[in-house]
């Protein structure tokens, strides 16, 4: 196998409370020998990107995050009559993360994933549900 790639990360302080960020990874992981020679290694997407903007002040946090994946080659199992070059489709998602301080050491956290409420295939026929939310508590001592 041979692997080549590029990774770029940028974080920019827009204002004292506001931050913007961008991450991009390109991976070319080719199999060199055997029946899959020349194919991308399974489950490894060529392109993955993440961009967003965040606000933080007095313990309060709010982040808006956009995600993109170019899809990856399905390789763990195959349906009959489908070759080993079958790729899962590209997908994009927009998420929100929040942190609200309740006391000096305890905060409420919330995460809303896939705001567009669109089901997509994350990898190899494993589907992400529509809108998903998580709520929790965070403590520090």
ABEGO torsion letter per residue (X at the ends): XBBBBBBBBBBBBABAABBBBBBBBBBBBBBABEAABGBBBBGBBABBBBBBBBBBBGGBBBBBBBBBBAEBBBAABBBBGBBAABBBBBBBBBBBBBBBBABAABBBBBBBBGAAGBBBBABGGBBBBBBBBBBBBBBBX
